[in-house]
Amino acid sequence: MNATKSLQKYRAENEQLREKVAQLNEQIEWFKQQIFGSKSEKIVDDTSQTELFLPFYEELSQNEEVTQTETIVPSHKRRKNKSNGKNKLSFPEDLPIERNVLDITDKDKEEQNLVRIGEEVSQKLAYKPGSYFIRETVRPKYAVSKHEEKGIIIAELPDSIIPRCRADESFLAHIITRKFADHLPFYRQNEICLRDDVFVSRQLMSQWVIQIGQALKPLHDLMLEEILKNNNVHIDETPVSLQIKGKGKTHQAFMWVLVGGGGTSDPPYRYFDFQTNRKHEHAEKYFKGYRGIFHSDKFGGYESVAKKEDLTWCPCWAHIRRYFLEGMTGDSEFRSWVLRKIKYLFMLERVAWARSPEERLRIRQEKAVPIIDELIEAIKQKLIEGHFPKRSKFRLALGYFVSLIPYLKNYTKHPMARLDNNIAERAIRPLAIGRKNWLFMGSKNGGESAAVLISLVQTCRNLDINPQEYLEDIMRRIMSHSTHKLHELLPDNWLASRQTSQ
């Protein structure tokens, strides 16, 4: 009896060790792939099967250009900071001055018999591509010669996005563009400015960004409204570090991104939202009152939203493919078959998007749906058989797929739906590049303002708008712009109005 128990115990231990060895081998294969292998998710072509399956295969592009950019950093001597630390903004006295005179109309001068007694001069540090200069505003002052009780009459200053700020909107737009389009943290911008003997403290730049973000928040809110008016939304989220004041530590916060609007295959808006956590309530908040399609990965917050009957969830097939690519030590023949079938789905989409919406649906229904049904039956059967380690990545890939079965064919029912969520992932990529440079958010207010400005800058980049030009223009106008016409300042409408005027 004891011998039997011992034998069972050794067999159980042996099975556990086998699973552990399989897991370790899988991890080794994955690490080898990361170090020595290709990072692309492309699968080697099986030309014979492809041509049999797709009679229109010749329409697909065989070659994709890969553009590599090389950055050359010029060497330079670092200039010493000549500021005494008290002045947060200083600049050379011999900078060029662009003079702008704001005067009272000649009619008012004649009617009130005004006598010029001097002028009011205010100066702001400004920027135009390649150089700094001083934008000087001159406002002549007048006294009513026969009515001294009326005091001094002077033209009103234009509204400024930051009251009494010594920096012009052109310079502020330049800082924001460098930060959120070129990924330059403030300490690097400080060093760049010092080359021209202009000193701007990092603290002051941070204050400016927070104030501007708060002032432009109405545009940010309007952008979300425009996205949710459309019936097709892409959503994703990524971690960012939030500094904890006084502790020298950082806390993991999250930046969410929603892509949509426009009703086209390439949505214009990139809406970023900063949150201190990843709770499901945020995803539910974004889609409150929304009726339409949304694309995402299999995060629990999106799954809870997907259970609502008035929403259509299209889970990302690129994530499904990625799980099977990482499951290297499972059934290699079955894994290759699954990846090949998924590849067919993506090839079909390339053809479908070159057709009309009606033809796109027909291709999906006639070609894609049978493939998905075939995958569902085969993967369910493979999972039931269970001849592989329970904790392996291959088993995880099978379970991931099966959990999404009710939603896998949703994209085939709507012409504007997509097979993947790559649009949102591409939108979030600039943020991932940026956080490697500026490392963390300094405060919750800073994160919220950064989300506003990243949204506007990245939307501009998607629409081929110069962020510097756009930000400078709307910052000069937004304080006096009608609330009811605020949509005119959204990047796509701003671009359309500029093109019409030209």
C-alpha distance (Angstrom), angle and dihedral (degrees) to the residues before:
residue distance angle dihedral
M1 . . .
N2 3.78 . .
A3 3.78 90.0 .
T4 3.79 90.6 54.1
K5 3.81 92.0 50.7
S6 3.78 91.2 47.5
L7 3.80 90.6 50.4
Q8 3.80 91.4 50.6
K9 3.79 90.3 47.7
Y10 3.82 92.3 51.3
R11 3.78 91.5 47.1
A12 3.82 91.0 51.7
E13 3.80 90.7 48.1
N14 3.79 90.3 47.1
E15 3.80 91.0 51.7
Q16 3.82 90.9 49.6
L17 3.81 90.3 49.9
R18 3.80 90.8 49.5
E19 3.80 90.3 53.1
K20 3.80 90.5 47.4
V21 3.82 91.4 50.6
A22 3.81 90.0 48.8
Q23 3.80 91.0 50.9
L24 3.81 91.9 48.6
N25 3.80 91.5 47.8
E26 3.80 89.0 50.6
Q27 3.80 90.8 51.4
I28 3.82 91.0 48.5
E29 3.80 91.1 51.0
W30 3.80 90.4 48.7
F31 3.81 92.8 49.9
K32 3.81 90.9 47.4
Q33 3.79 88.8 52.3
Q34 3.80 91.4 49.8
I35 3.81 93.5 49.6
F36 3.80 103.7 35.4
G37 3.80 106.6 13.5
S38 3.78 135.3 77.7
K39 3.81 116.1 -82.9
S40 3.80 91.9 -149.3
E41 3.79 118.9 107.0
K42 3.81 91.5 -144.0
I43 3.80 116.7 127.5
V44 3.81 123.8 -141.3
D45 3.80 111.1 -97.0
D46 3.78 120.0 -106.7
T47 3.80 94.9 -157.6
S48 3.78 98.8 -175.5
Q49 3.80 94.6 52.8
T50 3.76 92.3 40.2
E51 3.78 94.2 55.1
L52 3.78 91.6 47.7
F53 3.77 91.4 49.8
L54 3.81 98.7 42.3
P55 3.79 116.8 40.1
F56 3.79 88.2 -176.7
Y57 3.80 94.5 51.9
E58 3.82 91.7 120.8
E59 3.81 88.2 69.4
L60 3.78 91.7 66.3
S61 3.77 118.8 93.8
Q62 3.81 110.8 -112.4
N63 3.77 98.1 -168.2
E64 3.76 128.1 55.0
E65 3.74 119.0 -169.4
V66 3.77 116.4 -128.1
T67 3.75 113.5 -157.1
Q68 3.77 118.6 -158.6
T69 3.75 121.4 -163.2
E70 3.76 124.8 -156.7
T71 3.78 121.5 -155.2
I72 3.80 118.9 -151.8
V73 3.77 115.7 -163.4
P74 3.83 112.2 -155.4
S75 3.76 117.2 -136.2
H76 3.79 117.8 -119.7
K77 3.75 141.9 166.0
R78 3.75 115.0 -104.3
R79 3.78 113.4 -119.8
K80 3.73 119.9 -136.4
N81 3.76 118.3 -111.9
K82 3.79 104.7 -108.0
S83 3.79 93.3 -170.9
N84 3.79 117.9 107.3
G85 3.82 89.3 -136.8
K86 3.81 94.2 -110.2
N87 3.80 96.2 85.6
K88 3.77 108.1 66.4
L89 3.80 92.3 -168.7
S90 3.80 123.4 36.5
F91 3.79 135.5 153.9
P92 3.84 139.4 175.8
E93 3.80 116.4 -77.1
D94 3.80 92.4 -132.6
L95 3.83 97.0 62.8
P96 3.82 113.1 131.0
I97 3.80 114.1 -94.3
E98 3.78 124.0 -140.0
R99 3.81 105.6 -158.0
N100 3.79 121.1 -149.1
V101 3.81 119.8 -178.2
L102 3.81 120.0 -154.3
D103 3.77 108.0 -168.6
I104 3.77 138.1 171.0
T105 3.80 116.1 -103.9
D106 3.81 119.3 -90.1
K107 3.81 88.8 -121.1
D108 3.82 91.8 59.9
K109 3.80 90.3 47.0
E110 3.82 92.3 54.3
E111 3.81 96.9 41.5
Q112 3.81 94.2 49.9
N113 3.81 95.7 34.7
L114 3.81 91.8 -126.8
V115 3.80 123.1 -166.6
R116 3.78 119.4 -155.5
I117 3.80 111.2 -124.1
G118 3.80 102.2 169.8
E119 3.75 140.7 -54.6
E120 3.78 142.0 -96.1
V121 3.81 115.6 -126.8
S122 3.81 125.4 -165.8
Q123 3.79 124.5 178.6
K124 3.82 131.5 -158.3
L125 3.78 131.4 -175.7
A126 3.81 107.1 -114.4
Y127 3.77 137.1 179.8
K128 3.76 138.0 -148.5
P129 3.79 124.5 177.1
G130 3.77 108.1 -64.6
S131 3.80 101.4 4.6
Y132 3.77 148.3 47.0
F133 3.77 122.8 -128.5
I134 3.80 139.9 165.4
R135 3.77 118.0 -102.6
E136 3.79 103.5 -151.3
T137 3.80 120.4 -165.8
V138 3.82 115.4 -160.7
R139 3.80 119.2 -163.4
P140 3.82 115.0 -175.6
K141 3.80 113.4 -138.8
Y142 3.80 121.8 -138.9
A143 3.77 136.4 -167.0
V144 3.79 123.7 -157.2
S145 3.79 101.7 -118.1
K146 3.82 96.6 -151.3
H147 3.81 97.8 32.7
E148 3.78 109.9 49.9
E149 3.82 91.0 167.3
K150 3.83 89.2 71.5
G151 3.81 89.0 68.8
I152 3.79 123.9 -158.0
I153 3.79 122.7 -18.2
I154 3.81 119.5 -152.3
A155 3.82 136.4 161.3
E156 3.81 116.1 -97.7
L157 3.79 119.9 -107.5
P158 3.82 114.9 -117.1
D159 3.79 115.3 -103.2
S160 3.80 114.7 -87.5
I161 3.79 124.5 -151.9
I162 3.83 88.3 -134.3
P163 3.82 111.5 36.0
R164 3.83 115.3 -124.8
C165 3.80 91.4 -0.3
R166 3.81 115.2 159.9
A167 3.81 91.6 -148.5
D168 3.79 121.0 82.8
E169 3.81 120.9 -129.3
S170 3.82 89.5 -107.8
F171 3.80 90.7 60.1
L172 3.81 92.5 44.1
A173 3.82 90.4 50.9
H174 3.79 88.9 49.5
I175 3.82 91.8 55.1
I176 3.81 92.8 47.8
T177 3.81 93.0 47.9
R178 3.79 91.6 50.0
K179 3.79 90.8 48.7
F180 3.81 102.2 44.3
A181 3.81 103.5 23.6
D182 3.81 101.4 32.8
H183 3.84 95.4 30.0
L184 3.82 94.4 -129.8
P185 3.82 112.4 156.3
F186 3.78 117.8 -139.2
Y187 3.80 95.8 -102.9
R188 3.83 89.5 59.6
Q189 3.79 91.7 46.9
N190 3.79 87.9 50.4
E191 3.81 90.0 54.9
I192 3.81 92.3 46.4
C193 3.80 91.5 52.4
L194 3.81 90.9 48.9
R195 3.80 89.5 62.3
D196 3.81 86.1 69.1
D197 3.83 92.7 41.0
V198 3.80 90.9 -106.5
F199 3.80 114.1 134.2
V200 3.79 121.3 -161.2
S201 3.78 116.7 165.7
R202 3.78 119.8 -129.9
Q203 3.80 89.6 -126.1
L204 3.79 91.2 57.0
M205 3.81 92.7 48.0
S206 3.82 89.3 50.7
Q207 3.81 90.5 51.2
W208 3.79 91.2 49.8
V209 3.82 93.1 50.3
I210 3.81 92.2 50.0
Q211 3.82 92.6 48.9
I212 3.81 93.5 46.2
G213 3.80 91.8 47.2
Q214 3.80 90.3 53.1
A215 3.81 91.8 47.7
L216 3.83 92.4 50.8
K217 3.81 95.1 44.9
P218 3.85 93.0 103.0
L219 3.81 87.7 63.6
H220 3.80 89.3 48.3
D221 3.82 91.7 52.8
L222 3.79 91.3 46.7
M223 3.80 90.1 52.5
L224 3.83 90.6 57.8
E225 3.80 90.1 49.7
E226 3.80 90.6 52.9
I227 3.81 91.5 49.3
L228 3.80 93.0 51.7
K229 3.83 92.3 47.4
N230 3.78 87.0 67.5
N231 3.81 118.0 74.4
N232 3.80 96.1 -132.1
V233 3.83 122.5 69.5
H234 3.81 134.0 168.5
I235 3.82 118.5 -157.0
D236 3.80 136.2 -176.2
E237 3.79 139.2 150.3
T238 3.81 136.9 -148.5
P239 3.81 133.8 -169.4
V240 3.81 122.4 -105.4
S241 3.79 128.3 -179.6
L242 3.80 119.8 -110.3
Q243 3.79 117.9 -160.5
I244 3.80 116.6 -125.0
K245 3.79 107.1 -140.5
G246 3.79 116.5 -121.3
K247 3.82 96.0 4.8
G248 3.79 102.0 76.7
K249 3.81 89.4 -131.0
T250 3.77 136.4 110.0
H251 3.79 131.2 -133.0
Q252 3.81 124.0 -147.6
A253 3.78 109.3 -109.7
F254 3.80 127.7 168.6
M255 3.78 138.2 -124.4
W256 3.80 113.0 -152.9
V257 3.79 122.0 -159.2
L258 3.81 129.2 -159.1
V259 3.79 119.5 -170.8
G260 3.78 121.8 -165.2
G261 3.78 148.6 91.5
G262 3.76 132.0 107.6
G263 3.80 97.5 68.6
T264 3.82 91.4 -113.0
S265 3.80 135.4 117.8
D266 3.82 88.7 -103.8
P267 3.84 106.8 48.1
P268 3.82 112.2 -148.8
Y269 3.80 103.5 -146.8
R270 3.81 126.7 82.2
Y271 3.79 107.3 -171.8
F272 3.83 116.8 -170.6
D273 3.79 123.2 -169.6
F274 3.81 126.3 -172.3
Q275 3.80 119.9 -140.9
T276 3.80 130.4 170.9
N277 3.83 92.4 -135.0
R278 3.80 144.3 19.3
K279 3.79 99.9 -115.3
H280 3.79 119.0 155.8
E281 3.79 90.2 -121.5
H282 3.80 90.9 76.3
A283 3.80 93.6 60.0
E284 3.80 89.4 46.1
K285 3.81 90.4 50.0
Y286 3.81 93.5 53.7
F287 3.82 93.0 52.1
K288 3.79 97.6 41.7
G289 3.79 105.8 133.1
Y290 3.81 92.3 3.3
R291 3.80 119.3 138.4
G292 3.77 114.7 -170.3
I293 3.81 147.5 49.4
F294 3.78 126.5 -34.5
H295 3.81 130.5 -175.1
S296 3.80 124.6 -151.3
D297 3.77 146.9 129.8
K298 3.81 122.9 -89.1
F299 3.82 98.5 -80.7
G300 3.81 112.8 149.4
G301 3.81 92.3 -121.2
Y302 3.79 90.7 59.7
E303 3.79 92.3 44.5
S304 3.81 90.4 56.5
V305 3.82 89.6 50.3
A306 3.81 90.3 48.3
K307 3.80 91.5 61.1
K308 3.79 90.2 70.5
E309 3.78 110.7 102.7
D310 3.81 95.5 -138.4
L311 3.82 93.7 58.1
T312 3.79 129.6 74.5
W313 3.79 115.6 -149.5
C314 3.80 119.6 -156.2
P315 3.82 107.3 -170.2
C316 3.78 117.4 -151.4
W317 3.80 115.7 -95.8
A318 3.82 90.2 -164.8
H319 3.81 87.7 67.1
I320 3.82 90.6 49.8
R321 3.80 89.7 51.7
R322 3.81 90.8 48.5
Y323 3.81 91.9 55.3
F324 3.81 91.4 53.8
L325 3.80 92.0 45.6
E326 3.80 89.5 56.3
G327 3.82 93.7 46.7
M328 3.81 92.4 84.4
T329 3.81 101.3 152.0
G330 3.79 98.7 51.7
D331 3.79 127.3 89.3
S332 3.82 97.0 -37.5
E333 3.80 94.9 -165.1
F334 3.80 93.6 50.0
R335 3.81 91.3 42.9
S336 3.82 90.6 53.6
W337 3.79 90.2 49.0
V338 3.83 91.7 52.1
L339 3.81 92.3 47.9
R340 3.79 90.8 49.0
K341 3.81 91.5 52.1
I342 3.80 91.3 49.0
K343 3.79 88.9 49.5
Y344 3.82 88.9 55.9
L345 3.81 89.3 54.5
F346 3.80 91.2 54.3
M347 3.80 91.9 46.5
L348 3.79 89.8 51.8
E349 3.80 90.0 52.5
R350 3.79 91.8 54.6
V351 3.79 88.8 56.1
A352 3.81 94.1 40.9
W353 3.79 93.9 54.3
A354 3.80 89.9 54.5
R355 3.82 88.5 60.7
S356 3.79 135.1 67.5
P357 3.84 118.7 -80.6
E358 3.82 90.8 -103.3
E359 3.79 92.9 50.0
R360 3.82 89.6 45.2
L361 3.80 90.9 58.2
R362 3.79 91.4 46.7
I363 3.81 92.5 53.0
R364 3.79 91.1 48.6
Q365 3.78 94.6 48.1
E366 3.80 95.8 44.7
K367 3.81 99.9 37.3
A368 3.82 110.9 18.1
V369 3.81 102.0 41.5
P370 3.86 94.7 58.7
I371 3.83 89.6 51.3
I372 3.79 92.0 50.8
D373 3.80 91.3 48.3
E374 3.79 89.6 50.6
L375 3.82 91.0 50.5
I376 3.80 92.4 48.4
E377 3.81 94.2 53.3
A378 3.81 94.9 43.9
I379 3.82 95.9 46.4
K380 3.81 93.5 46.1
Q381 3.81 89.5 52.0
K382 3.80 92.0 47.0
L383 3.79 91.2 51.0
I384 3.83 91.0 50.4
E385 3.82 91.5 51.6
G386 3.79 90.7 53.6
H387 3.82 98.7 -171.9
F388 3.82 94.0 156.1
P389 3.84 137.9 69.8
K390 3.79 111.2 -66.5
R391 3.80 94.2 -133.9
S392 3.79 97.3 43.6
K393 3.79 122.4 121.9
F394 3.78 88.8 -120.4
R395 3.80 90.9 60.5
L396 3.79 89.0 44.8
A397 3.82 89.2 54.9
L398 3.81 90.9 51.0
G399 3.81 92.0 49.2
Y400 3.81 91.6 46.4
F401 3.80 90.5 54.0
V402 3.82 95.5 46.0
S403 3.81 92.4 50.0
L404 3.82 89.0 58.9
I405 3.82 97.9 47.6
P406 3.87 95.3 109.7
Y407 3.84 90.1 57.8
L408 3.81 104.8 34.1
K409 3.82 96.2 96.3
N410 3.81 97.2 42.6
Y411 3.79 92.8 99.9
T412 3.80 90.6 58.8
K413 3.83 91.2 63.0
H414 3.82 99.4 57.4
P415 3.82 123.8 54.6
M416 3.82 95.6 -145.9
A417 3.82 94.9 46.1
R418 3.79 118.5 103.8
L419 3.78 136.7 -139.8
D420 3.80 93.1 -129.4
N421 3.78 142.3 23.0
N422 3.80 95.2 -125.2
I423 3.81 92.1 125.7
A424 3.81 90.3 67.2
E425 3.79 92.5 41.8
R426 3.81 91.2 52.5
A427 3.81 89.6 47.9
I428 3.79 90.9 54.3
R429 3.81 94.4 47.7
P430 3.84 96.1 83.9
L431 3.81 88.6 54.4
A432 3.80 89.8 52.6
I433 3.80 89.0 52.6
G434 3.80 91.6 46.7
R435 3.81 96.7 51.1
K436 3.81 89.6 56.5
N437 3.80 87.2 62.1
W438 3.80 105.4 37.4
L439 3.85 92.2 30.9
F440 3.82 100.2 -160.5
M441 3.80 147.9 11.7
G442 3.79 112.0 -102.8
S443 3.81 95.9 -145.4
K444 3.80 143.7 -11.5
N445 3.82 90.3 -97.4
G446 3.79 88.9 49.8
G447 3.80 91.1 51.8
E448 3.80 92.6 49.3
S449 3.81 92.8 48.7
A450 3.80 90.7 45.5
A451 3.82 89.3 54.2
V452 3.82 90.5 54.3
L453 3.80 93.7 49.6
I454 3.81 95.6 41.5
S455 3.82 88.2 52.8
L456 3.80 92.8 54.5
V457 3.81 95.7 40.6
Q458 3.81 95.6 47.5
T459 3.81 92.1 44.5
C460 3.81 87.7 53.2
R461 3.78 91.0 50.4
N462 3.81 91.0 50.3
L463 3.82 89.9 52.2
D464 3.84 93.8 44.9
I465 3.81 91.2 -113.2
N466 3.80 120.5 147.5
P467 3.86 101.7 -115.3
Q468 3.81 91.3 -153.7
E469 3.81 92.3 56.3
Y470 3.80 94.4 43.2
L471 3.81 96.5 47.4
E472 3.80 93.8 46.2
D473 3.79 91.6 52.2
I474 3.81 98.3 46.3
M475 3.81 93.2 43.5
R476 3.81 89.2 57.6
R477 3.82 92.0 48.5
I478 3.80 109.7 33.2
M479 3.82 98.6 78.0
S480 3.81 92.2 59.8
H481 3.82 97.3 29.9
S482 3.79 118.5 115.0
T483 3.81 113.1 -102.1
H484 3.79 90.0 -138.2
K485 3.80 90.7 57.2
L486 3.80 96.7 43.4
H487 3.82 90.9 116.8
E488 3.83 87.3 71.2
L489 3.82 88.0 72.7
L490 3.81 95.8 55.6
P491 3.82 109.3 112.8
D492 3.83 97.9 -111.0
N493 3.82 93.6 46.4
W494 3.81 90.8 43.5
L495 3.80 89.7 53.5
A496 3.80 92.6 47.5
S497 3.82 91.8 51.6
R498 3.81 91.6 49.4
Q499 3.79 91.9 50.2
T500 3.80 90.9 48.5
S501 3.81 93.0 50.2
Q502 3.79 91.4 50.5
